């Protein structure tokens, strides 16, 4: 797969956001193995922008690893400074597993009421509907409505 091509402005943005990141994957003496590539691929899927630390001292070998990772994993090479490599790939969209039209239904909740010390707590089985909430004291109340926004704030003044 070919690597992603970025404009210099996009590359600069990614470099700036990668500045505070710590290396996610470390490449040791064995070099770029299949397991390391699989781990880097998983990190790119999870984070999108990652740093990789290479412990080898050979600069040409690090440069080859950098280009090979970008080509094999379809990632954009962002930066190579010393022993740190920065790679970016857009995070793939996650599939929804829950039906979109499904509304929250009733749920059964156990509430413990503690009495005096030495007594067993009283266990209540309550059904909380979708428009209700359970308070800290074990009471069921209607869900809070969102507060209406100010007219001035919504106009942006």
N, C-alpha and C positions, 0 to 999 in steps of 0.2 A: 504494500500500500504506500502511496506517496505521502510525504509529510505535508502538513498544512502550511500554506503560505500566508504570512501576516504582513501588514504594512508596518513601517517603522513606528508610527504612532501607537498602533495596537501592541506592538512588542514592548514599547516603553511603558504602557499602562500595566501590562502583565509583569514586567520587571519591578515596577513600583509596588504592586500588590504582593509579589513574592518576597519582598525584602525582609519581612518579619517572620516568614515561615522557617520552620526547622526541617532538616532533611527527613524524608519519610522512609526512604530505602537507602541502604548502604551496600555498596558493591565492594567485596573483599578481594582476597588474593586469587580466588578462582575465576574472577572476571565476570563477564556477562553470560550467565548460564540461563537455561530455559526457566528455572524456578525464579530467578531474579527478574526476568522479563515478565513472567506471569504476575509477580508481586507489583511491579511498576504499572502494569496494565490495570490491575485491580485498584491501585491508588489513584490512577488517572480517572477511572470510572467513578470513584468515590469523591475525589476532591477537585479534579479538573486541572489545578495548577499545583505542581509538586517540585520539591527539590530532591536531588539524588546526590549522595556523597560517594566519591570513588576514592578508595584508599591507595590505589597504585600511584607510583611516582612518574610513570611514563606519560608525557603530555600527548604524544601522538596516539597512544592507545586510548586515552580518555577522549580525544577528539573523535576517534573511530567509533567508540561506544556511543558517544553523543549522537552522531549521525545515524548509526544503526538503530538506536532506540527511536529516533524521530521517524525513520523510514518504516520500521517494522510495526510500530504501534500507532501509526497515523497521527503523530503528535507534532506540534510546532516547537522547534527549538527556540527558546527564549533567551537564555544566557548561559555562558560557560566561563566561570571565573574560578581559577585555581582548580580545586578538586570538587567544586560544586557545579552540578548541571541542573538547569531549570527547564522543565517541559510543561506544555499546556495542551489540553485537548478539551473541547466542550463536553460537559457532562450530559450523558444520554438521558432522555426523558423517561421517567419511571412510569410503569403501567399501573393504572388504578385497578385494585383487586376488588374493592367494594363497589356495589352497584350505585351509580350516581343518583338515581331517583329515590333511593331508600332513605327514609326519615328515621330519626332515632325513636325507638319504641320504648315501652315500659321496661324497667329493669328492677329486679328484686334485690334488696339490700338488707343485710343483717346489721342491726344497731345494738350495741351493748350499752346498757344503763347500769352504772355502778352505784351501789348503795353504800351501806356502812362497811367498814373494814371487817373482814372475816366472813361476809356474806357473798354468795355467788352473784355475779352480775346477771341482770335480767336481759334476755335476748329477745329482741323484737324483729320480726320479719316484715319489712315494709316494701310496698311497690311504689316506685318513683316513676311518674309519667314523663314524657318528653318535654313538657313545658313546666316541669317542677324541678326543684333543687333540694338537696338535703343540707340543713344547717349544721353547725358544729355541735349544737345541743341535741341533735337527733330529730328535729322538727322538719316537716315537709312544707316548703313554701313555693309559691310560683316563681318562675325564673325572672330575673331582673331584666327590664327592657333597657335597651341602650338609650342613653341620654340624647335628646335632640341637639344638634350642633347649632351654634350661634349663627344668625344671619350674617353678621359682620365677618366672622371667621370663614364662613363658606364662600363669601365674595372675595376673600384674599386681601383684606385691608389691614 
